[in-house]
Amino acid sequence: MWVLAVVWFSGVLIRAEAQGTASFWRGNDRSGRCQYSFTVDSPTEASCPLPGSSPEVEALKSRLALLEVLVAHLAGGETGPGPAPRLQEAYTQALSEKTQLQREKDRLGQRVEELQRRVEELQQEAERLRSRPCAQPPPPSTPLYDNRPSPAGGSGDPSWHSGSPGYQELKAEVAKIPAPSPEDADDTKGCGELLSVGEPFTHRKTDTISGKYGVWMQDPEAVSPYGPGMVWRIDTVGNEVRQIFGYEDLQQLSRGFPTKVLLLPEAVESTGAAMFRGSLYYQRRRSRTLLRYDLASESVAARRDLPHAGFHGQFPYSWGGYTDIDFAVDEQGLWVIYSTNKARGAIVISLLDHHNLEVKRSWETNIRKTTVANAFMICGRLYTVASYSSLNTTVNYSFDTATGVSKAVAIPFKNRHRYNSMIDYNPGQRKLFAWDNHHLVSYDVRLGKPQ
């Protein structure tokens, strides 16, 4: 018995030495029997599982560890805290794009609101115009202003003391004038009412931003040293507009080769200049002063303030551009189109002495200057254009200085380039000259007796 115990114990000691240290303990248990106990270190386990651990818990821990390894692999091998660099970069870019899209959405929302307000204003204006009765035209009368002394020995402008004609906002569809047939009376040499305006013909497109607005013209009654074919051009973009370019003819204008460049002594205001009998007529910048610049002597030959005339943005055409004072030439001579505070913004027409710029006669119309895009004179009649930007608009109003009668008309007119800043009539060629968004264009017109 003891021999077997010693052999077994020796085997255990030998195995324990191979695995690590071992301890032996002998003692009686509670019942008094002798017990032998041996303690040997585990060769593989550093610690024993905690009490209460189960195989299921250990398997769950193994699965979680495996998931951590897989997540680290998918994230690019990063096992530390926080997202991987590529994911962080993509996330940052997505936030930036989201912010930009939100800003664009807000901007478009504001634009939509502005357009909605504009539509509502236009609708209200249209309803107001529909509900307003048109004023009856004044009876034929003598001109409102006559420079000749009155019988009582006084002088002045009686229109400031008498009741002005009722104002009316005109709509193109009030009184349409049909296109005349070949058998209609059409005076190709003398005067008549405007029957039609032809398609615009482009002579030149300007090269720089300074040519967006301007005025170009030919002298219908040219005098030496320049002939009737000479073409003059002024680009009116800028604060100190003083250059005027001269071209021998329309062909040289289209090529862009000026033969003469003049420097005006005083700056030009806007696009209202005109050429007549060897002189350039224009408004001095920021004033109501009219100037006559003689082309032969290259000097100012006359100057005069236009009485009561608004200037520098008081009564411009609807496109703006400080077009308060606009010179015009027709078969009857030199005119100026403007408005005054006393006329309450209505267009006033004055016939001028082309030599000394003295006002001979004046007429007050019943259409506001700021409601029309432009105006011109033909055969003593004022005509206005409804829009400067609509592709298809109309000549919508006329006023006859011979009778004092005004009326609404609807003669088709085309703004091919959608920004017409100047329209003038040339009686020598019976054409309208216009400056339409960098383009110098002309229109044939037809005069005669309407049906």
SEFI-42986 format. One record per residue (C-alpha): residue number from 1; y negated, z negated, x. Coordinates in pm, 1 decimal. Layout:
REM SEFI-42986
+------+----------+----------+----------+
| roke |        y |        z |        x |
+------+----------+----------+----------+
|  NUM |        Y |        Z |        X |
...
+------+----------+----------+----------+
END
This chain:
REM SEFI-42986
+------+----------+----------+----------+
| roke |        y |        z |        x |
+------+----------+----------+----------+
|    1 |      0.0 |      0.0 |      0.0 |
|    2 |   -243.0 |    -98.0 |    267.2 |
|    3 |   -131.9 |    189.4 |    483.8 |
|    4 |   -215.7 |    442.0 |    211.5 |
|    5 |   -551.9 |    286.4 |    151.7 |
|    6 |   -639.5 |    303.3 |    518.4 |
|    7 |   -534.3 |    671.7 |    542.8 |
|    8 |   -732.9 |    767.0 |    235.1 |
|    9 |  -1037.5 |    577.4 |    356.1 |
|   10 |  -1015.8 |    746.5 |    694.8 |
|   11 |  -1009.8 |   1091.1 |    526.1 |
|   12 |  -1313.7 |   1002.3 |    324.0 |
|   13 |  -1499.3 |    889.5 |    635.3 |
|   14 |  -1410.3 |   1206.8 |    821.5 |
|   15 |  -1532.3 |   1424.9 |    527.6 |
|   16 |  -1842.8 |   1214.7 |    492.4 |
|   17 |  -1926.1 |   1262.1 |    856.6 |
|   18 |  -1901.2 |   1636.3 |    804.0 |
|   19 |  -2139.0 |   1621.2 |    504.6 |
|   20 |  -2370.7 |   1338.7 |    601.4 |
|   21 |  -2375.2 |    961.0 |    599.0 |
|   22 |  -2150.4 |    755.8 |    364.0 |
|   23 |  -2133.2 |    393.8 |    258.4 |
|   24 |  -1841.3 |    172.0 |    143.1 |
|   25 |  -1855.7 |   -119.5 |    -93.3 |
|   26 |  -1578.3 |   -352.4 |   -223.7 |
|   27 |  -1608.2 |   -624.3 |   -492.1 |
|   28 |  -1467.4 |   -772.2 |   -811.7 |
|   29 |  -1570.1 |   -632.1 |  -1144.5 |
|   30 |  -1647.1 |   -843.1 |  -1452.8 |
|   31 |  -1282.3 |   -892.8 |  -1529.3 |
|   32 |  -1210.8 |  -1015.5 |  -1175.3 |
|   33 |  -1030.9 |   -707.9 |  -1053.0 |
|   34 |  -1107.8 |   -567.3 |   -709.5 |
|   35 |  -1318.4 |   -248.5 |   -708.4 |
|   36 |  -1378.2 |     -7.4 |   -415.2 |
|   37 |  -1703.7 |    206.7 |   -424.2 |
|   38 |  -1808.4 |    492.8 |   -192.0 |
|   39 |  -2155.0 |    663.8 |   -171.3 |
|   40 |  -2184.7 |   1009.9 |    -17.3 |
|   41 |  -2508.2 |   1233.2 |      5.0 |
|   42 |  -2492.1 |   1566.3 |   -178.0 |
|   43 |  -2487.7 |   1859.7 |     62.6 |
|   44 |  -2679.6 |   2088.5 |   -185.9 |
|   45 |  -2891.3 |   1881.0 |   -423.9 |
|   46 |  -3208.1 |   1710.3 |   -304.1 |
|   47 |  -3227.7 |   1497.7 |   -619.3 |
|   48 |  -3025.5 |   1433.1 |   -927.1 |
|   49 |  -3135.6 |   1558.6 |  -1266.3 |
|   50 |  -3347.1 |   1318.0 |  -1461.4 |
|   51 |  -3174.7 |   1118.3 |  -1733.5 |
|   52 |  -3190.4 |   1301.3 |  -2057.2 |
|   53 |  -3194.3 |   1647.0 |  -1893.9 |
|   54 |  -2958.6 |   1893.9 |  -2048.4 |
|   55 |  -2824.9 |   2235.3 |  -1953.1 |
|   56 |  -3045.5 |   2391.8 |  -2220.7 |
|   57 |  -3360.1 |   2240.5 |  -2070.9 |
|   58 |  -3261.9 |   2354.6 |  -1725.0 |
|   59 |  -3195.2 |   2707.9 |  -1854.8 |
|   60 |  -3539.8 |   2712.0 |  -2025.1 |
|   61 |  -3705.4 |   2610.1 |  -1698.7 |
|   62 |  -3525.3 |   2891.9 |  -1521.3 |
|   63 |  -3644.2 |   3143.3 |  -1782.1 |
|   64 |  -4006.8 |   3021.9 |  -1752.9 |
|   65 |  -3991.2 |   3060.2 |  -1377.3 |
|   66 |  -3857.3 |   3412.3 |  -1421.2 |
|   67 |  -4141.7 |   3496.8 |  -1664.2 |
|   68 |  -4398.1 |   3370.3 |  -1412.7 |
|   69 |  -4250.8 |   3601.2 |  -1151.9 |
|   70 |  -4262.5 |   3899.4 |  -1393.3 |
|   71 |  -4626.0 |   3829.4 |  -1493.4 |
|   72 |  -4726.9 |   3803.4 |  -1129.1 |
|   73 |  -4557.6 |   4136.9 |  -1062.3 |
|   74 |  -4730.8 |   4311.2 |  -1352.8 |
|   75 |  -5070.1 |   4170.7 |  -1244.9 |
|   76 |  -5034.5 |   4330.6 |   -905.6 |
|   77 |  -4860.4 |   4060.6 |   -718.6 |
|   78 |  -5134.7 |   3797.8 |   -765.9 |
|   79 |  -4995.4 |   3456.3 |   -856.1 |
|   80 |  -5317.3 |   3257.3 |   -821.2 |
|   81 |  -5542.5 |   3151.8 |  -1111.6 |
|   82 |  -5768.5 |   3408.4 |  -1287.2 |
|   83 |  -5715.9 |   3781.0 |  -1374.6 |
|   84 |  -5625.1 |   4040.5 |  -1116.6 |
|   85 |  -5916.0 |   4231.3 |   -952.4 |
|   86 |  -5836.1 |   4560.7 |  -1128.3 |
|   87 |  -5809.6 |   4394.0 |  -1466.1 |
|   88 |  -6137.5 |   4209.6 |  -1400.6 |
|   89 |  -6313.1 |   4534.0 |  -1306.4 |
|   90 |  -6184.8 |   4711.2 |  -1617.9 |
|   91 |  -6290.7 |   4419.0 |  -1833.2 |
|   92 |  -6641.3 |   4416.2 |  -1683.5 |
|   93 |  -6680.1 |   4791.3 |  -1737.1 |
|   94 |  -6565.3 |   4760.5 |  -2098.2 |
|   95 |  -6826.4 |   4488.7 |  -2161.2 |
|   96 |  -7098.2 |   4705.9 |  -2006.1 |
|   97 |  -7004.8 |   5006.1 |  -2221.2 |
|   98 |  -6997.2 |   4786.7 |  -2528.7 |
|   99 |  -7350.1 |   4662.2 |  -2451.1 |
|  100 |  -7479.4 |   5019.1 |  -2403.7 |
|  101 |  -7319.8 |   5133.7 |  -2728.8 |
|  102 |  -7477.8 |   4840.8 |  -2912.5 |
|  103 |  -7821.2 |   4930.0 |  -2773.1 |
|  104 |  -7776.7 |   5294.2 |  -2875.5 |
|  105 |  -7666.7 |   5183.5 |  -3221.0 |
|  106 |  -7977.2 |   4964.8 |  -3256.6 |
|  107 |  -8203.0 |   5250.4 |  -3138.9 |
|  108 |  -8047.8 |   5496.1 |  -3383.5 |
|  109 |  -8079.3 |   5238.6 |  -3659.2 |
|  110 |  -8452.4 |   5204.8 |  -3592.3 |
|  111 |  -8490.3 |   5582.8 |  -3588.3 |
|  112 |  -8311.6 |   5612.6 |  -3922.2 |
|  113 |  -8541.6 |   5349.1 |  -4070.4 |
|  114 |  -8848.3 |   5534.4 |  -3943.9 |
|  115 |  -8724.3 |   5862.3 |  -4089.5 |
|  116 |  -8650.4 |   5693.4 |  -4420.5 |
|  117 |  -9000.7 |   5549.5 |  -4431.1 |
|  118 |  -9144.7 |   5891.6 |  -4347.3 |
|  119 |  -8942.7 |   6056.1 |  -4624.4 |
|  120 |  -9064.2 |   5793.6 |  -4871.2 |
|  121 |  -9425.3 |   5851.2 |  -4765.1 |
|  122 |  -9387.9 |   6227.5 |  -4804.2 |
|  123 |  -9230.2 |   6181.7 |  -5145.9 |
|  124 |  -9515.9 |   5955.2 |  -5253.2 |
|  125 |  -9769.4 |   6205.0 |  -5120.1 |
|  126 |  -9596.5 |   6488.1 |  -5306.0 |
|  127 |  -9601.2 |   6289.2 |  -5629.1 |
|  128 |  -9967.0 |   6209.6 |  -5575.4 |
|  129 | -10050.2 |   6576.0 |  -5521.5 |
|  130 |  -9853.5 |   6678.9 |  -5831.2 |
|  131 | -10035.4 |   6425.8 |  -6046.3 |
|  132 | -10384.1 |   6512.8 |  -5918.2 |
|  133 | -10566.2 |   6781.9 |  -6115.6 |
|  134 | -10724.9 |   7057.2 |  -5911.5 |
|  135 | -11101.3 |   7060.2 |  -5914.5 |
|  136 | -11265.2 |   7358.7 |  -6071.1 |
|  137 | -11437.7 |   7586.3 |  -5820.1 |
|  138 | -11815.4 |   7563.2 |  -5816.5 |
|  139 | -12009.4 |   7839.5 |  -5985.7 |
|  140 | -12154.1 |   8116.1 |  -5769.2 |
|  141 | -12460.6 |   7991.2 |  -5597.4 |
|  142 | -12683.5 |   8044.4 |  -5302.2 |
|  143 | -12576.6 |   7899.3 |  -4970.1 |
|  144 | -12603.4 |   7522.6 |  -4941.9 |
|  145 | -12805.9 |   7545.0 |  -4628.5 |
|  146 | -13078.0 |   7795.2 |  -4545.3 |
|  147 | -13280.4 |   7766.9 |  -4228.8 |
|  148 | -13575.6 |   7932.7 |  -4396.3 |
|  149 | -13843.0 |   7693.0 |  -4529.8 |
|  150 | -13826.0 |   7606.1 |  -4896.5 |
|  151 | -14100.7 |   7709.6 |  -5142.4 |
|  152 | -14240.2 |   7359.6 |  -5126.3 |
|  153 | -14282.0 |   7390.3 |  -4755.0 |
|  154 | -13996.5 |   7154.6 |  -4670.4 |
|  155 | -13683.1 |   7229.9 |  -4481.0 |
|  156 | -13349.2 |   7064.0 |  -4436.5 |
|  157 | -13002.4 |   7073.2 |  -4575.4 |
|  158 | -13009.7 |   7034.9 |  -4953.9 |
|  159 | -12633.9 |   6992.0 |  -4964.6 |
|  160 | -12681.8 |   6639.7 |  -4840.3 |
|  161 | -12881.7 |   6557.5 |  -5154.0 |
|  162 | -12691.0 |   6746.4 |  -5420.2 |
|  163 | -12346.3 |   6668.6 |  -5552.9 |
|  164 | -12068.7 |   6813.3 |  -5342.4 |
|  165 | -11793.2 |   7013.6 |  -5507.1 |
|  166 | -11487.0 |   6817.8 |  -5602.2 |
|  167 | -11227.5 |   6786.0 |  -5335.0 |
|  168 | -10882.4 |   6922.3 |  -5376.3 |
|  169 | -10567.3 |   6900.4 |  -5171.0 |
|  170 | -10419.8 |   7247.9 |  -5192.7 |
|  171 | -10057.7 |   7352.7 |  -5223.0 |
|  172 |  -9941.5 |   7694.9 |  -5114.6 |
|  173 |  -9756.7 |   7771.4 |  -5434.3 |
|  174 | -10063.9 |   7745.3 |  -5658.6 |
|  175 | -10162.5 |   8110.6 |  -5658.6 |
|  176 |  -9939.8 |   8357.3 |  -5481.0 |
|  177 | -10078.4 |   8695.1 |  -5385.1 |
|  178 |  -9814.5 |   8966.6 |  -5408.2 |
|  179 |  -9777.1 |   9217.1 |  -5128.7 |
|  180 |  -9980.6 |   9525.4 |  -5212.5 |
|  181 |  -9814.0 |   9853.7 |  -5284.3 |
|  182 |  -9915.9 |  10171.3 |  -5097.0 |
|  183 | -10132.0 |  10287.6 |  -5380.0 |
|  184 | -10337.7 |   9965.9 |  -5375.3 |
|  185 | -10689.3 |   9989.7 |  -5246.3 |
|  186 | -10673.1 |   9908.3 |  -4876.3 |
|  187 | -10991.1 |   9943.5 |  -4678.0 |
|  188 | -10878.2 |  10007.7 |  -4321.5 |
|  189 | -11233.4 |  10029.7 |  -4186.4 |
|  190 | -11459.0 |   9814.0 |  -4400.6 |
|  191 | -11427.9 |   9459.9 |  -4531.1 |
|  192 | -11197.1 |   9321.5 |  -4792.1 |
|  193 | -10988.3 |   9018.7 |  -4877.3 |
|  194 | -10692.4 |   8923.0 |  -4664.1 |
|  195 | -10379.2 |   9071.0 |  -4822.8 |
|  196 | -10110.0 |   9011.8 |  -4561.7 |
|  197 | -10042.7 |   8890.9 |  -4206.8 |
|  198 |  -9785.8 |   9073.6 |  -3997.5 |
|  199 |  -9514.0 |   8941.4 |  -3769.0 |
|  200 |  -9631.5 |   8772.5 |  -3447.9 |
|  201 |  -9619.3 |   8980.4 |  -3130.1 |
|  202 |  -9589.3 |   8787.4 |  -2802.1 |
|  203 |  -9803.0 |   8914.2 |  -2513.2 |
|  204 |  -9729.1 |   8643.4 |  -2259.5 |
|  205 |  -9565.7 |   8304.1 |  -2205.3 |
|  206 |  -9750.6 |   8059.8 |  -1981.3 |
|  207 |  -9573.9 |   7917.2 |  -1678.4 |
|  208 |  -9682.2 |   7552.7 |  -1658.0 |
|  209 |  -9745.2 |   7253.9 |  -1881.6 |
|  210 | -10119.5 |   7323.9 |  -1862.9 |
|  211 | -10056.3 |   7629.3 |  -2079.4 |
|  212 |  -9908.0 |   7447.8 |  -2379.2 |
|  213 | -10245.0 |   7464.5 |  -2558.6 |
|  214 | -10527.9 |   7706.0 |  -2503.0 |
|  215 | -10746.6 |   7987.6 |  -2631.5 |
|  216 | -10741.0 |   8359.3 |  -2552.9 |
|  217 | -10976.8 |   8626.2 |  -2682.8 |
|  218 | -11137.1 |   8965.7 |  -2648.5 |
|  219 | -11501.9 |   9042.9 |  -2709.0 |
|  220 | -11524.9 |   9262.7 |  -3023.8 |
|  221 | -11872.7 |   9376.4 |  -2913.2 |
|  222 | -11838.2 |   9368.8 |  -2535.1 |
|  223 | -12135.7 |   9445.6 |  -2310.6 |
|  224 | -12166.7 |   9530.0 |  -1941.4 |
|  225 | -12031.8 |   9445.8 |  -1690.3 |
|  226 | -11711.6 |   9390.3 |  -1888.4 |
|  227 | -11550.8 |   9640.0 |  -2123.8 |
|  228 | -11387.2 |   9589.4 |  -2463.7 |
|  229 | -11037.9 |   9582.5 |  -2308.7 |
|  230 | -11113.8 |   9271.2 |  -2103.0 |
|  231 | -10900.2 |   8971.5 |  -2204.0 |
|  232 | -11014.7 |   8612.7 |  -2147.8 |
|  233 | -10799.5 |   8301.1 |  -2134.6 |
|  234 | -10864.1 |   7924.2 |  -2107.3 |
|  235 | -10586.2 |   7666.0 |  -2064.7 |
|  236 | -10716.2 |   7355.6 |  -2242.5 |
|  237 | -10470.6 |   7090.5 |  -2122.6 |
|  238 | -10665.0 |   6843.7 |  -1905.6 |
|  239 | -10976.9 |   6628.8 |  -1899.4 |
|  240 | -11205.2 |   6863.6 |  -1707.0 |
|  241 | -11123.9 |   7212.2 |  -1836.0 |
|  242 | -11369.0 |   7448.9 |  -1667.5 |
|  243 | -11174.0 |   7757.2 |  -1554.2 |
|  244 | -11175.0 |   8081.7 |  -1749.7 |
|  245 | -10946.0 |   8365.2 |  -1640.4 |
|  246 | -11026.7 |   8731.6 |  -1699.8 |
|  247 | -10774.7 |   9020.0 |  -1718.1 |
|  248 | -10855.6 |   9390.3 |  -1719.9 |
|  249 | -10636.7 |   9455.2 |  -2022.8 |
|  250 | -10339.5 |   9325.1 |  -2219.7 |
|  251 | -10095.5 |   9475.2 |  -1971.5 |
|  252 | -10244.6 |   9273.5 |  -1686.7 |
|  253 | -10241.0 |   8965.6 |  -1910.5 |
|  254 |  -9868.6 |   9007.4 |  -1972.7 |
|  255 |  -9811.2 |   9036.0 |  -1596.8 |
|  256 | -10023.2 |   8729.3 |  -1525.7 |
|  257 | -10265.2 |   8889.5 |  -1278.7 |
|  258 | -10627.7 |   8785.4 |  -1345.6 |
|  259 | -10904.3 |   8998.6 |  -1196.7 |
|  260 | -11178.3 |   8744.0 |  -1255.0 |
|  261 | -11189.4 |   8362.9 |  -1247.0 |
|  262 | -11506.9 |   8186.3 |  -1356.0 |
|  263 | -11592.1 |   7818.1 |  -1318.7 |
|  264 | -11788.6 |   7688.1 |  -1615.6 |
|  265 | -12071.1 |   7445.6 |  -1535.2 |
|  266 | -11966.5 |   7203.6 |  -1810.1 |
|  267 | -11616.8 |   7117.5 |  -1933.0 |
|  268 | -11466.2 |   7271.9 |  -2246.0 |
|  269 | -11355.1 |   7064.1 |  -2545.9 |
|  270 | -11030.6 |   7189.7 |  -2702.5 |
|  271 | -10936.4 |   7536.3 |  -2831.3 |
|  272 | -11241.4 |   7632.0 |  -3040.1 |
|  273 | -11410.4 |   7877.9 |  -2800.4 |
|  274 | -11497.7 |   8237.7 |  -2890.0 |
|  275 | -11623.3 |   8550.9 |  -2713.6 |
|  276 | -11906.1 |   8759.7 |  -2863.2 |
|  277 | -12158.5 |   9013.3 |  -2725.7 |
|  278 | -12107.7 |   8929.6 |  -2360.4 |
|  279 | -12112.5 |   8551.7 |  -2395.4 |
|  280 | -11859.0 |   8273.0 |  -2419.3 |
|  281 | -11935.5 |   8019.2 |  -2692.4 |
|  282 | -11780.8 |   7676.7 |  -2661.9 |
|  283 | -11826.1 |   7305.2 |  -2732.5 |
|  284 | -11915.4 |   7078.9 |  -2442.7 |
|  285 | -11656.6 |   6803.9 |  -2386.1 |
|  286 | -11708.9 |   6475.2 |  -2574.1 |
|  287 | -12022.9 |   6594.5 |  -2755.2 |
|  288 | -12146.5 |   6798.9 |  -3049.9 |
|  289 | -12337.6 |   7025.6 |  -2809.9 |
|  290 | -12280.3 |   7400.1 |  -2845.4 |
|  291 | -12311.0 |   7615.8 |  -2532.1 |
|  292 | -12359.0 |   7989.5 |  -2479.1 |
|  293 | -12234.3 |   8093.9 |  -2136.3 |
|  294 | -12356.0 |   8437.3 |  -2032.5 |
|  295 | -12079.1 |   8627.1 |  -1850.6 |
|  296 | -12314.7 |   8863.9 |  -1666.0 |
|  297 | -12532.9 |   8594.0 |  -1509.3 |
|  298 | -12252.3 |   8337.2 |  -1501.5 |
|  299 | -12482.0 |   8066.8 |  -1631.9 |
|  300 | -12556.6 |   7870.8 |  -1951.7 |
|  301 | -12802.4 |   8079.7 |  -2155.1 |
|  302 | -12843.9 |   7848.1 |  -2456.4 |
|  303 | -12746.1 |   7503.6 |  -2579.5 |
|  304 | -12796.9 |   7318.8 |  -2906.4 |
|  305 | -12654.0 |   7013.6 |  -3081.7 |
|  306 | -12479.4 |   7093.8 |  -3410.4 |
|  307 | -12643.6 |   6861.8 |  -3667.8 |
|  308 | -12422.4 |   6578.2 |  -3795.7 |
|  309 | -12104.0 |   6742.9 |  -3666.7 |
|  310 | -11806.4 |   6521.2 |  -3595.1 |
|  311 | -11658.8 |   6551.5 |  -3246.6 |
|  312 | -11383.3 |   6422.9 |  -3015.7 |
|  313 | -11129.0 |   6340.7 |  -3283.1 |
|  314 | -11342.8 |   6260.5 |  -3589.6 |
|  315 | -11246.2 |   6567.6 |  -3795.9 |
|  316 | -10984.7 |   6771.0 |  -3606.9 |
|  317 | -10731.0 |   7010.7 |  -3749.8 |
|  318 | -10399.4 |   6850.3 |  -3842.9 |
|  319 | -10240.0 |   6924.5 |  -3505.1 |
|  320 | -10509.9 |   6717.8 |  -3328.7 |
|  321 | -10634.9 |   6825.5 |  -2987.5 |
|  322 | -11001.8 |   6727.8 |  -3052.8 |
|  323 | -11043.6 |   7047.0 |  -3257.9 |
|  324 | -11348.3 |   6916.3 |  -3445.5 |
|  325 | -11572.2 |   7218.0 |  -3375.3 |
|  326 | -11425.6 |   7568.0 |  -3393.8 |
|  327 | -11620.3 |   7889.0 |  -3322.4 |
|  328 | -11522.8 |   8203.9 |  -3513.1 |
|  329 | -11630.2 |   8569.0 |  -3508.6 |
|  330 | -11601.1 |   8825.4 |  -3786.3 |
|  331 | -11775.1 |   9136.4 |  -3916.8 |
|  332 | -12083.5 |   8931.4 |  -4010.2 |
|  333 | -12137.3 |   8759.9 |  -3676.4 |
|  334 | -12085.5 |   8420.2 |  -3512.1 |
|  335 | -11968.3 |   8118.6 |  -3714.1 |
|  336 | -11881.2 |   7757.7 |  -3647.6 |
|  337 | -11626.3 |   7559.2 |  -3851.7 |
|  338 | -11656.0 |   7178.5 |  -3850.5 |
|  339 | -11714.0 |   6872.0 |  -4070.1 |
|  340 | -11954.3 |   6579.5 |  -4102.5 |
|  341 | -11962.1 |   6223.7 |  -4233.5 |
|  342 | -12191.7 |   6338.0 |  -4512.5 |
|  343 | -11937.0 |   6599.9 |  -4613.7 |
|  344 | -11670.9 |   6324.8 |  -4605.9 |
|  345 | -11435.4 |   6534.7 |  -4394.2 |
|  346 | -11460.2 |   6857.4 |  -4595.5 |
|  347 | -11487.4 |   7179.5 |  -4397.4 |
|  348 | -11844.2 |   7295.5 |  -4337.7 |
|  349 | -11915.3 |   7655.3 |  -4232.6 |
|  350 | -12233.9 |   7753.9 |  -4053.9 |
|  351 | -12355.9 |   8101.4 |  -3962.0 |
|  352 | -12525.4 |   8087.6 |  -3619.5 |
|  353 | -12784.9 |   8290.3 |  -3440.1 |
|  354 | -12572.9 |   8419.3 |  -3155.8 |
|  355 | -12868.6 |   8421.8 |  -2915.5 |
|  356 | -13010.0 |   8068.9 |  -2946.4 |
|  357 | -12730.3 |   7895.7 |  -3148.9 |
|  358 | -12967.2 |   7802.7 |  -3430.7 |
|  359 | -12796.5 |   7738.6 |  -3766.5 |
|  360 | -12898.6 |   8004.7 |  -4017.5 |
|  361 | -12702.6 |   7895.3 |  -4322.9 |
|  362 | -12432.0 |   7642.6 |  -4409.2 |
|  363 | -12171.8 |   7608.2 |  -4681.2 |
|  364 | -11964.4 |   7303.8 |  -4771.1 |
|  365 | -11613.4 |   7373.9 |  -4897.9 |
|  366 | -11378.7 |   7157.1 |  -5102.7 |
|  367 | -11087.3 |   7129.2 |  -4862.9 |
|  368 | -11055.2 |   6860.2 |  -4597.0 |
|  369 | -11042.6 |   6978.1 |  -4239.2 |
|  370 | -10773.0 |   6733.4 |  -4129.4 |
|  371 | -10530.5 |   6865.1 |  -4393.2 |
|  372 | -10509.5 |   7219.1 |  -4252.1 |
|  373 | -10358.8 |   7342.8 |  -3925.9 |
|  374 | -10633.1 |   7591.9 |  -3836.6 |
|  375 | -10899.8 |   7818.7 |  -3983.0 |
|  376 | -11065.0 |   8155.2 |  -3919.1 |
|  377 | -11326.2 |   8385.2 |  -4070.9 |
|  378 | -11277.5 |   8741.1 |  -4199.4 |
|  379 | -11556.5 |   8934.9 |  -4369.1 |
|  380 | -11754.7 |   8622.2 |  -4449.8 |
|  381 | -11453.3 |   8443.7 |  -4597.3 |
|  382 | -11295.9 |   8128.4 |  -4458.9 |
|  383 | -10915.0 |   8115.4 |  -4450.1 |
|  384 | -10700.8 |   7813.5 |  -4359.9 |
|  385 | -10337.7 |   7786.7 |  -4245.9 |
|  386 | -10120.0 |   7517.1 |  -4401.9 |
|  387 |  -9897.5 |   7413.7 |  -4107.7 |
|  388 |  -9903.1 |   7450.3 |  -3729.5 |
|  389 |  -9532.7 |   7366.1 |  -3675.9 |
|  390 |  -9337.2 |   7513.1 |  -3968.9 |
|  391 |  -9168.6 |   7840.9 |  -3884.5 |
|  392 |  -9260.1 |   7987.5 |  -4221.8 |
|  393 |  -9590.8 |   7862.6 |  -4360.6 |
|  394 |  -9884.0 |   8020.6 |  -4546.9 |
|  395 | -10252.3 |   8099.6 |  -4536.1 |
|  396 | -10320.1 |   7860.4 |  -4820.9 |
|  397 | -10694.2 |   7864.4 |  -4897.8 |
|  398 | -10997.2 |   8090.9 |  -4895.2 |
|  399 | -11369.2 |   8035.9 |  -4944.1 |
|  400 | -11610.1 |   8323.1 |  -5000.2 |
|  401 | -11956.6 |   8254.8 |  -4857.6 |
|  402 | -12102.1 |   8542.5 |  -5061.8 |
|  403 | -12012.8 |   8384.2 |  -5397.0 |
|  404 | -11937.0 |   8020.3 |  -5310.7 |
|  405 | -11598.1 |   8055.7 |  -5480.7 |
|  406 | -11288.8 |   7895.0 |  -5330.9 |
|  407 | -10928.5 |   7947.7 |  -5432.7 |
|  408 | -10575.2 |   7863.4 |  -5331.6 |
|  409 | -10367.4 |   8149.3 |  -5192.8 |
|  410 | -10017.6 |   8186.8 |  -5048.7 |
|  411 | -10010.6 |   8455.9 |  -4782.6 |
|  412 |  -9699.2 |   8423.5 |  -4562.1 |
|  413 |  -9770.0 |   8323.0 |  -4202.3 |
|  414 |  -9515.7 |   8259.4 |  -3925.7 |
|  415 |  -9533.5 |   8009.5 |  -3637.9 |
|  416 |  -9255.1 |   8162.0 |  -3432.9 |
|  417 |  -9275.6 |   7903.7 |  -3154.1 |
|  418 |  -9347.0 |   7603.9 |  -3377.7 |
|  419 |  -9675.3 |   7467.9 |  -3232.7 |
|  420 |  -9979.8 |   7679.6 |  -3310.1 |
|  421 | -10293.8 |   7531.1 |  -3156.6 |
|  422 | -10541.0 |   7819.9 |  -3196.7 |
|  423 | -10594.7 |   8103.2 |  -3447.4 |
|  424 | -10895.8 |   8339.8 |  -3431.1 |
|  425 | -10980.3 |   8676.2 |  -3584.2 |
|  426 | -11091.5 |   8975.3 |  -3379.0 |
|  427 | -11286.1 |   9215.1 |  -3604.8 |
|  428 | -11284.8 |   9491.1 |  -3341.7 |
|  429 | -10906.2 |   9516.2 |  -3342.1 |
|  430 | -10845.8 |   9367.2 |  -3687.8 |
|  431 | -10594.1 |   9121.7 |  -3548.1 |
|  432 | -10542.7 |   8750.7 |  -3538.4 |
|  433 | -10505.1 |   8599.1 |  -3191.7 |
|  434 | -10305.5 |   8274.7 |  -3164.0 |
|  435 | -10172.4 |   8032.4 |  -2902.4 |
|  436 |  -9830.1 |   7914.0 |  -3014.9 |
|  437 |  -9658.0 |   7660.8 |  -2785.2 |
|  438 |  -9712.9 |   7831.2 |  -2445.2 |
|  439 |  -9706.3 |   8178.6 |  -2607.3 |
|  440 | -10006.0 |   8409.6 |  -2649.2 |
|  441 |  -9939.4 |   8606.6 |  -2969.1 |
|  442 | -10123.0 |   8838.7 |  -3204.7 |
|  443 | -10082.1 |   8934.5 |  -3572.2 |
|  444 | -10183.3 |   9252.1 |  -3752.2 |
|  445 | -10370.5 |   9184.6 |  -4076.6 |
|  446 | -10424.2 |   9392.8 |  -4385.3 |
|  447 | -10744.6 |   9375.8 |  -4585.7 |
|  448 | -10824.1 |   9521.7 |  -4921.7 |
|  449 | -10867.2 |   9442.7 |  -5287.1 |
|  450 | -10592.0 |   9220.9 |  -5433.2 |
|  451 | -10416.3 |   9315.1 |  -5753.7 |
+------+----------+----------+----------+
END
